[in-house]
Amino acid sequence: MKSLATMICCYMFFLATECSHYRPKIHIKGGNKPQSPAGKPRTGQIEEKCQGLCVTSSNCSQPCAKPFRGEIRYVCHQKMWQKSTETCTSLSVETLFKDSDAASRLSLASASIPLHILDLQAPEPIESVTQGILKNCPLDFACIINPVKSSEATSGNIAFVVELLRNISTELSDKVTREKMKSYSTVANHILHPAALSNWTFVPDKKASSDLLHSVNSFARQLHVHDESEAIVDELFIQTKGFHIYQNTSGKRLNFSISMNNSTEGILGTIEIPQQELQKLPNASQAIGIAFPTLGAILKETHSPDGSLSRTPNGLVLSVMLPERLREILLTFEKINKSRNAKAQCVGWHSQKSVWDKTVCKTTLDARSVVQCRCNCTSTMKSFSILMSPRLVGDKVLDYVTCIGLSISILSLILCLIIEAMVWPRVAVTEMSHMRHVCLVNIAVSLLAANLWFIIGSNFDIKAKSYNWCVAVTFFSHFFYLSLFFWMLFKALLILYGILVVFRRMMKSCMIAIGFAVGYGCPLVIAATTVSITEPEKSYVRQDMCWLNWDGSKALFAFAIPALVIVAVNLAVVFVVAFSTQRPSIGSSNSQDMAIIMRISKNVVILTPLLGLTWGFGIATLIEGTSVIFHIIFALLNAFQGFFILLFGTIMDHKIRHALRMRVSSLRGSSGQQRMRH
C-alpha cells in the first residue's frame, strides 16, 4: 500500500509539473485545416530585418521565430524583398514520437522521478522514422497522425512530411494494409489542404510535390485489396478505391466525387478499364485508383515558375495502379472551370521528368462540363489529369456570331409579328391568303420560342440546377424547332392543295385545324416519344448543355431526320409547282389564288434551301475533327434564320408592303384629324 501511495503521489507531481510547462497546441477544426499560431510572431520578426528598399538580385535571410527551426530567404526583385524559400519547421523525428506512450512521456518530462519507483526503463533514443514506427505503431502507423495534424503547415513542415511519406513508402511498404493506407493518407491529406497550397511555393525542393505523388502511388501499389467494399480511403483531399479484376468480366469502373474545399460540391472523376484490356490478364488481380482534387494546382505551381506551361489543371488528378500487362485506361474528368473558355487537353504526369506529357493520352470528348480521355498507363505514367488550354480564336468568333445573329433574329421575328398584326385585315382576304399568313405567323412564333429556349439551354449549368429542368428545356427546344419545319411542310402541302384541288375547297376552319395538327401535333408526338424512350436511361440530354444527346442514344436524330426529310419534300413540291405552272390546265384555280400560290412557292423556294443548308452544316459539325469553318457557317445561318423570314416572308412581299403603307397612311390621317378637332 505504501509503494502504491508513493506511486500515486509521484504521478500527481508529474501531472502538475507537466501542466505548468504545457504550451497549448492549436488543433484543427472543421476538417484538417492548418492554423497559424496566434499573433503570428514569426512574420513580424522577419519583417524587422528583410524589409524596405534593396539592391536588385541581393539576398536576405531571417531565422524563424521559436518554436520553429530554420530560416526564410528573400531575394530582391525590383528593389523590393520577395520571399523565395522557407524551411521553418516544428516537426522532427523526436517530436513525432514524443508522445507515443505514457512511459516515454513520464521519463522525458520528469527526469527527477526515480525510475525504479515506477518500475520503468528509460526509452532508447529514436534515430529514424522507420525505427520509431516499428517501435510504437507497426500495425497501423497511427502514432504519426496527431503530431502531424496538430502542426502548422509551413513550408518546412510540408517538406518534412513529404520526406516522412517518402521514407515510409520506401522502407515500410512490404505489407500495406487498409489501416496503414488510411494513416498514410491522413498525413498526406494535411499538406493537401487548400489553406496549405500557397506554402508549397516556398519549399526549397521544387520536386517535393512530384515526390509526394510518387510516394503515395508507390505505397498504394503495395496495398492488398480484400473482398470488402471498394472504398479504402475517404479523406477530404485524397480518396483511394480498389477492386478485384478478372479476365472474363466486363469493363470495370471506379467513380470518384471529391470537393476542392470543404464547402463546394464534389468534382467527379471516373477510371474505367476496358474489357479488351482485361482479356490480357492471366489470372485474377486488382486495380487501385486515387483521386486528388488539389494536387494538380501544386504540381503546376511548383514546376512551371517561368510560365512555360500556361495551362492549368482543370480537373482531378487521377492515379491508377494496374497489373503490368494492362496499359490502356479510359478516364472521365469533370471540369472545375466549366466556362466556354475551358478547352481541355488530356495529359499524364511523368514521374521522372516531373512534367505533364500529352503524348500518352488522347482526348476523345471535350464537352462543356466533362472531358473523356484514353491514356496509356506505364511505370512512369500513373497519374493523369486535364489541362486548360487557351481559347482558340475560332471559338470566340463562334460566340460573337451566335450572339449577334440571335439578337438580330429575335428582333426580326418580333418585327415580323408586329407587321403581320398591322396588315392582317388587308392581306388575309381569301382562304389561300389567310392560310399563307397563318403559316407565316406560326413559323415566326415557333422560331422565336425555339431561339429563346436555345439561349436558356446554352447558358444552363446542369450541375447548378435541377436535371429535370434541363430535360424540360431540351424538350421545348426540340419541340419548337420541329414546329418550324412542320409549318414549312404545311406550306408546301398548301401549295399542292392550291394547284391540284380546283373545284372542292375545304372550309377555312378545317384547313386551320389541319395546319395546327401538322405544325404542332406531329412535333409534339416526336418530341414526347424521344424523351420517353431515352430519358429512362439518362441519355436524353447532353452532358455539357441542355440539348439533344448525340453520344450513345443518338437522340439528335429525332430532330435531324424529320428536318432533312421535310427539306427534301419541300424541294420536291417546288419542282412540281414549276412543272405545273408551265402547263396550265383548263379549269385551274383563279388568277388571284394562283398569284398567292406563286408567292408561297417563292417563299418556300428561298427559305427551304436556307433551312436545309443550315441544318446540313449542323450535322457536319457533329463529325469529330470538323473544320471550324463549318461551325462558323452553321452558327451564322442558324442565328440569322429570323432575319431571313422577315426579309423573304414579309418585306419582299409587295402585297404586305402595300398594305403596310395603307395602314401607316390611315394612322397618320386619323392622328391628323384628331389634332384638327382639338
NORKA-V279875 format. One record per residue. N is the residue number from 1. PHI is phi in whole degrees, 0 to 359 (NA if undefined). PSI is psi in radians with two decimals (999 if undefined). NEAR is the number of other C-alpha atoms within 12 Angstrom. Layout:
{{N:PHI:PSI:NEAR} {N:PHI:PSI:NEAR}}
This chain:
{{1:NA:-0.68:7} {2:295:-0.75:9} {3:295:-0.62:13} {4:294:-0.72:13} {5:296:-0.70:13} {6:298:-0.71:17} {7:296:-0.74:21} {8:296:-0.75:17} {9:298:-0.76:17} {10:296:-0.67:24} {11:293:-0.67:27} {12:295:-0.69:17} {13:298:-0.68:20} {14:297:-0.76:28} {15:298:-0.73:20} {16:296:-0.73:15} {17:295:-0.76:20} {18:295:-0.74:20} {19:293:-0.61:14} {20:292:-0.44:12} {21:258:0.10:12} {22:282:2.21:12} {23:257:2.05:10} {24:298:2.42:13} {25:263:2.64:20} {26:268:1.94:21} {27:270:2.85:20} {28:266:2.29:23} {29:241:2.67:12} {30:63:0.96:13} {31:96:-2.87:22} {32:260:0.88:33} {33:281:2.12:29} {34:293:2.42:33} {35:234:2.60:27} {36:268:2.70:22} {37:299:2.60:25} {38:299:2.39:12} {39:83:-0.31:10} {40:49:1.04:18} {41:296:-0.52:17} {42:298:-0.76:28} {43:296:-0.72:27} {44:297:-0.71:16} {45:292:-0.58:20} {46:296:-0.76:27} {47:293:-0.37:24} {48:293:-0.53:15} {49:260:-0.90:22} {50:260:1.32:27} {51:211:2.92:24} {52:85:-2.91:17} {53:286:2.73:17} {54:209:2.99:20} {55:268:2.27:17} {56:306:2.38:16} {57:76:0.03:16} {58:280:2.86:20} {59:240:2.73:24} {60:213:2.46:31} {61:230:2.59:28} {62:223:2.20:30} {63:297:2.60:27} {64:286:2.59:29} {65:287:2.56:23} {66:296:2.53:17} {67:270:0.22:20} {68:279:2.60:29} {69:247:2.63:22} {70:117:-2.85:28} {71:211:2.86:30} {72:242:2.26:36} {73:255:2.48:29} {74:237:2.62:30} {75:236:2.41:26} {76:279:2.12:23} {77:230:2.07:19} {78:54:0.79:14} {79:66:0.32:18} {80:229:2.48:20} {81:285:2.29:28} {82:233:2.33:28} {83:292:2.31:29} {84:251:-0.86:29} {85:220:2.79:29} {86:214:2.35:38} {87:237:0.37:34} {88:294:2.10:37} {89:220:2.55:32} {90:247:-0.08:32} {91:264:2.56:36} {92:202:3.03:30} {93:298:-0.64:28} {94:293:-0.85:25} {95:291:-0.46:29} {96:294:-0.63:35} {97:245:0.32:38} {98:298:-0.73:29} {99:253:0.58:24} {100:292:-0.71:29} {101:214:2.88:18} {102:295:-0.60:22} {103:296:-0.71:25} {104:295:-0.71:26} {105:296:-0.74:25} {106:295:-0.80:31} {107:290:-0.59:29} {108:278:-0.63:28} {109:272:-0.46:25} {110:226:1.35:26} {111:290:-0.29:23} {112:286:-0.27:16} {113:280:2.15:26} {114:300:2.24:19} {115:294:-0.49:21} {116:289:-0.38:16} {117:293:-0.74:20} {118:271:-0.07:25} {119:58:0.73:15} {120:244:2.77:19} {121:251:2.54:18} {122:295:2.34:21} {123:289:2.56:24} {124:285:2.48:17} {125:296:2.44:18} {126:267:2.12:22} {127:259:-0.29:17} {128:213:2.81:22} {129:297:-0.73:35} {130:300:-0.79:28} {131:297:-0.73:23} {132:295:-0.74:32} {133:292:-0.77:34} {134:297:-0.50:23} {135:278:-0.69:25} {136:257:-0.63:26} {137:210:1.09:23} {138:289:-0.33:25} {139:274:-0.56:21} {140:222:-0.05:26} {141:61:0.33:37} {142:289:-0.35:29} {143:291:-0.27:30} {144:266:-0.10:43} {145:289:-0.97:31} {146:297:-0.76:27} {147:301:-0.66:31} {148:287:-0.81:43} {149:295:-0.51:36} {150:273:-0.03:30} {151:268:2.68:40} {152:284:2.43:38} {153:278:1.10:46} {154:285:2.95:43} {155:298:-0.67:43} {156:294:-0.75:36} {157:293:-0.61:41} {158:299:-0.80:45} {159:298:-0.67:39} {160:295:-0.76:36} {161:294:-0.70:45} {162:300:-0.77:39} {163:293:-0.65:33} {164:300:-0.84:36} {165:293:-0.61:44} {166:296:-0.75:31} {167:296:-0.70:26} {168:296:-0.80:39} {169:293:-0.43:33} {170:276:-0.72:25} {171:252:-0.32:22} {172:234:0.57:33} {173:251:0.37:30} {174:285:-0.65:18} {175:228:1.43:23} {176:274:2.12:30} {177:256:3.01:26} {178:300:-0.71:31} {179:295:-0.73:23} {180:296:-0.70:36} {181:295:-0.65:44} {182:294:-0.80:32} {183:297:-0.76:37} {184:301:-0.78:47} {185:289:-0.59:45} {186:298:-0.71:37} {187:295:-0.78:43} {188:295:-0.63:47} {189:300:-0.58:45} {190:299:-0.67:40} {191:265:0.07:45} {192:256:0.06:43} {193:295:2.45:40} {194:307:-0.56:31} {195:292:-0.33:28} {196:263:-0.16:35} {197:297:-0.66:34} {198:296:-0.50:27} {199:285:-0.30:33} {200:296:-0.47:42} {201:299:-0.53:32} {202:259:0.15:35} {203:290:2.22:37} {204:302:-0.71:27} {205:278:1.88:25} {206:288:-0.16:27} {207:264:0.16:31} {208:299:-0.75:37} {209:293:-0.67:43} {210:293:-0.66:37} {211:296:-0.68:35} {212:299:-0.83:41} {213:300:-0.77:45} {214:295:-0.67:38} {215:294:-0.79:35} {216:298:-0.77:51} {217:297:-0.75:41} {218:295:-0.71:36} {219:292:-0.74:37} {220:293:-0.49:46} {221:296:-0.48:35} {222:272:-0.01:30} {223:288:2.37:35} {224:261:2.07:29} {225:274:2.15:31} {226:271:-2.98:21} {227:278:0.09:14} {228:283:-2.96:13} {229:299:2.68:15} {230:288:-0.40:28} {231:286:2.14:27} {232:249:-0.87:32} {233:233:2.33:35} {234:224:1.10:25} {235:276:2.99:34} {236:296:-0.65:34} {237:234:0.36:41} {238:200:2.22:43} {239:235:2.45:41} {240:230:2.30:44} {241:224:2.72:40} {242:204:2.82:39} {243:203:2.87:32} {244:276:2.53:30} {245:234:2.54:35} {246:227:2.80:26} {247:291:-0.67:24} {248:264:0.36:18} {249:257:2.83:20} {250:285:3.13:16} {251:303:2.45:22} {252:254:2.60:30} {253:221:2.46:28} {254:244:2.21:34} {255:250:2.29:32} {256:240:2.54:37} {257:217:1.96:33} {258:213:2.40:35} {259:271:2.73:29} {260:286:-0.49:34} {261:213:-3.04:27} {262:289:-0.29:22} {263:252:-0.39:13} {264:276:2.84:15} {265:289:2.65:16} {266:296:2.46:27} {267:268:2.35:35} {268:266:2.62:33} {269:206:2.55:40} {270:224:2.37:36} {271:245:2.18:44} {272:231:2.35:37} {273:257:2.02:42} {274:297:2.71:26} {275:297:-0.64:22} {276:294:-0.47:22} {277:287:-0.68:29} {278:296:-0.43:32} {279:294:-0.30:21} {280:280:-0.20:24} {281:288:2.24:25} {282:284:-0.52:16} {283:206:-3.14:16} {284:298:2.51:19} {285:212:-2.81:24} {286:217:2.76:32} {287:228:2.46:39} {288:231:2.37:43} {289:235:2.52:45} {290:230:2.39:48} {291:241:2.30:52} {292:237:2.08:50} {293:276:-0.48:46} {294:252:-0.23:43} {295:295:-0.55:45} {296:301:-0.70:42} {297:294:-0.60:35} {298:291:-0.74:38} {299:297:-0.74:43} {300:292:-0.76:37} {301:297:-0.68:32} {302:279:-0.63:32} {303:253:0.14:30} {304:222:0.95:21} {305:294:-0.41:16} {306:270:0.05:10} {307:78:0.23:12} {308:295:-0.50:14} {309:253:1.61:21} {310:285:-0.29:18} {311:273:2.57:28} {312:245:2.62:37} {313:301:2.36:39} {314:236:0.50:40} {315:193:-3.05:46} {316:295:2.71:47} {317:265:2.09:50} {318:249:2.14:53} {319:256:2.51:52} {320:228:2.23:50} {321:247:1.95:44} {322:238:2.82:41} {323:300:2.69:29} {324:299:-0.51:22} {325:289:-0.43:22} {326:271:2.41:31} {327:234:-0.96:31} {328:277:2.33:32} {329:226:2.70:41} {330:249:2.23:37} {331:238:2.45:46} {332:237:2.19:41} {333:243:2.32:49} {334:275:2.36:42} {335:287:2.41:40} {336:287:-0.84:38} {337:262:1.94:28} {338:260:0.24:30} {339:291:2.87:22} {340:292:-0.28:28} {341:285:-0.28:25} {342:276:1.27:31} {343:279:2.39:32} {344:246:2.74:42} {345:223:2.24:39} {346:283:2.35:44} {347:217:2.83:43} {348:238:2.61:42} {349:267:2.09:43} {350:278:1.94:31} {351:291:-0.41:31} {352:271:-0.72:18} {353:273:-0.25:16} {354:56:0.85:27} {355:220:2.76:29} {356:280:2.35:37} {357:239:2.09:28} {358:271:-0.15:24} {359:284:-0.31:21} {360:270:-0.09:28} {361:229:2.67:34} {362:234:2.27:28} {363:278:1.98:30} {364:266:-0.38:22} {365:208:2.25:31} {366:232:1.51:32} {367:266:-3.11:31} {368:292:-0.60:30} {369:244:-0.31:35} {370:226:2.73:40} {371:227:2.37:40} {372:247:2.37:35} {373:231:2.63:37} {374:239:1.98:33} {375:234:2.76:39} {376:255:2.15:36} {377:265:2.13:35} {378:232:-3.07:26} {379:293:-0.50:25} {380:258:-0.12:28} {381:235:1.63:36} {382:237:-0.10:46} {383:236:2.41:47} {384:221:2.72:55} {385:199:-3.00:57} {386:237:2.45:48} {387:253:2.51:40} {388:271:2.08:32} {389:262:2.76:22} {390:299:2.63:19} {391:290:2.39:20} {392:286:2.63:17} {393:299:-0.67:14} {394:300:-0.61:20} {395:294:-0.69:22} {396:293:-0.68:19} {397:299:-0.73:21} {398:301:-0.76:28} {399:296:-0.77:25} {400:296:-0.78:18} {401:298:-0.81:25} {402:296:-0.77:30} {403:295:-0.86:24} {404:293:-0.77:21} {405:297:-0.76:30} {406:294:-0.65:33} {407:298:-0.81:25} {408:296:-0.69:27} {409:297:-0.82:35} {410:295:-0.77:36} {411:297:-0.67:27} {412:296:-0.73:32} {413:293:-0.70:38} {414:297:-0.75:27} {415:296:-0.67:26} {416:299:-0.79:37} {417:293:-0.63:31} {418:295:-0.77:19} {419:297:-0.76:33} {420:300:-0.70:36} {421:295:-0.60:23} {422:286:-0.64:24} {423:257:0.02:27} {424:307:-0.87:29} {425:298:-0.44:19} {426:269:-0.40:23} {427:253:-0.48:31} {428:270:1.22:26} {429:263:-1.04:21} {430:273:2.99:23} {431:299:-0.76:26} {432:294:-0.77:37} {433:293:-0.64:32} {434:298:-0.81:31} {435:292:-0.56:40} {436:298:-0.78:45} {437:284:-0.49:40} {438:298:-0.76:35} {439:298:-0.80:43} {440:298:-0.77:42} {441:297:-0.77:35} {442:289:-0.56:36} {443:297:-0.77:41} {444:295:-0.73:41} {445:296:-0.76:33} {446:297:-0.80:39} {447:292:-0.64:46} {448:297:-0.81:38} {449:296:-0.71:30} {450:297:-0.72:38} {451:297:-0.72:40} {452:295:-0.76:27} {453:293:-0.58:31} {454:295:-0.72:35} {455:297:-0.75:26} {456:298:-0.78:24} {457:293:-0.68:32} {458:287:-0.37:29} {459:252:0.35:24} {460:263:2.25:31} {461:261:1.89:25} {462:298:-0.63:29} {463:289:-0.50:26} {464:275:-0.44:17} {465:242:-3.13:17} {466:287:2.42:14} {467:296:-0.65:25} {468:297:-0.62:20} {469:293:-0.63:23} {470:294:-0.66:34} {471:298:-0.71:37} {472:295:-0.73:29} {473:299:-0.77:38} {474:296:-0.72:41} {475:298:-0.83:40} {476:289:-0.61:34} {477:298:-0.81:36} {478:300:-0.80:46} {479:297:-0.84:40} {480:286:-0.58:37} {481:293:-0.67:45} {482:295:-0.67:44} {483:300:-0.67:41} {484:304:-0.82:44} {485:288:-0.65:47} {486:288:-0.50:43} {487:289:-0.57:45} {488:295:-0.64:54} {489:296:-0.73:45} {490:295:-0.58:40} {491:299:-0.75:52} {492:295:-0.72:42} {493:296:-0.58:37} {494:294:-0.64:43} {495:296:-0.84:43} {496:299:-0.69:31} {497:298:-0.74:28} {498:292:-0.54:38} {499:274:-0.77:38} {500:273:-0.57:24} {501:262:2.04:18} {502:249:-0.90:18} {503:268:-0.61:14} {504:251:1.83:12} {505:262:2.49:20} {506:282:2.78:19} {507:289:2.66:15} {508:299:-0.72:20} {509:296:-0.64:15} {510:293:-0.72:14} {511:295:-0.69:27} {512:295:-0.71:27} {513:298:-0.75:18} {514:296:-0.72:26} {515:300:-0.79:33} {516:289:-0.55:29} {517:294:-0.73:20} {518:286:-0.81:31} {519:290:-0.59:38} {520:240:-0.52:35} {521:292:-0.87:22} {522:298:-0.81:29} {523:300:-0.64:33} {524:296:-0.73:28} {525:296:-0.80:21} {526:295:-0.81:33} {527:295:-0.74:36} {528:293:-0.70:26} {529:296:-0.72:21} {530:298:-0.83:32} {531:291:-0.60:35} {532:290:-0.51:19} {533:277:-0.75:18} {534:268:-0.48:28} {535:293:-0.65:26} {536:304:-0.49:15} {537:265:0.14:15} {538:56:0.66:23} {539:238:0.41:26} {540:278:-0.79:39} {541:253:2.78:37} {542:286:2.83:36} {543:280:-0.40:36} {544:258:-0.28:32} {545:199:2.94:35} {546:272:1.46:40} {547:204:2.90:40} {548:302:2.41:41} {549:286:2.51:33} {550:252:-0.71:29} {551:284:2.33:24} {552:87:-1.50:17} {553:283:-0.36:22} {554:56:0.69:23} {555:297:-0.39:33} {556:297:-0.41:35} {557:300:-0.48:28} {558:294:-0.26:34} {559:256:-0.78:39} {560:295:-0.78:31} {561:295:-0.90:21} {562:302:-0.70:29} {563:296:-0.82:38} {564:289:-0.58:31} {565:296:-0.74:25} {566:296:-0.69:34} {567:300:-0.77:37} {568:296:-0.75:26} {569:297:-0.77:28} {570:296:-0.70:39} {571:295:-0.65:32} {572:296:-0.69:24} {573:296:-0.68:34} {574:299:-0.74:35} {575:295:-0.65:21} {576:297:-0.75:23} {577:296:-0.78:32} {578:299:-0.69:21} {579:290:-0.69:14} {580:290:-0.67:23} {581:290:-0.36:24} {582:283:-0.39:10} {583:229:1.31:12} {584:294:2.38:17} {585:262:2.83:14} {586:291:2.42:9} {587:79:0.35:12} {588:289:3.05:21} {589:301:2.71:28} {590:295:2.86:20} {591:297:-0.61:15} {592:294:-0.77:17} {593:294:-0.66:28} {594:295:-0.64:28} {595:296:-0.70:24} {596:295:-0.74:33} {597:299:-0.70:39} {598:294:-0.65:31} {599:293:-0.71:32} {600:298:-0.74:43} {601:297:-0.75:38} {602:299:-0.71:28} {603:297:-0.75:36} {604:293:-0.71:43} {605:301:-0.66:33} {606:277:-0.84:26} {607:286:-0.63:38} {608:298:-0.88:41} {609:300:-0.62:30} {610:296:-0.81:33} {611:295:-0.76:42} {612:296:-0.74:33} {613:296:-0.70:26} {614:302:-0.93:31} {615:279:-0.27:38} {616:295:-0.77:29} {617:294:-0.56:29} {618:298:-0.72:31} {619:293:-0.64:24} {620:296:-0.56:22} {621:291:-0.28:22} {622:283:-0.29:24} {623:283:2.25:17} {624:297:2.34:17} {625:87:0.13:15} {626:297:2.48:16} {627:298:2.60:17} {628:296:-0.35:24} {629:299:-0.72:20} {630:299:-0.71:27} {631:295:-0.72:33} {632:293:-0.76:29} {633:297:-0.76:28} {634:297:-0.79:32} {635:298:-0.67:33} {636:293:-0.89:35} {637:293:-0.72:33} {638:294:-0.70:40} {639:288:-0.51:42} {640:262:0.25:34} {641:299:-0.68:44} {642:298:-0.67:42} {643:293:-0.67:33} {644:297:-0.71:36} {645:295:-0.74:44} {646:297:-0.76:35} {647:290:-0.96:25} {648:273:-0.40:28} {649:267:-0.40:41} {650:236:-1.08:38} {651:295:-0.69:24} {652:279:-0.01:20} {653:272:1.99:27} {654:293:-0.51:18} {655:296:-0.75:25} {656:292:-0.72:32} {657:299:-0.75:23} {658:296:-0.79:20} {659:296:-0.62:26} {660:292:-0.71:27} {661:297:-0.75:19} {662:298:-0.71:19} {663:294:-0.74:23} {664:294:-0.70:17} {665:297:-0.73:14} {666:294:-0.65:16} {667:293:-0.69:15} {668:295:-0.73:14} {669:297:-0.75:14} {670:293:-0.65:14} {671:291:-0.61:14} {672:293:-0.70:13} {673:296:-0.66:12} {674:294:-0.65:11} {675:292:-0.64:10} {676:293:-0.63:9} {677:294:-0.63:8} {678:281:999:7}}
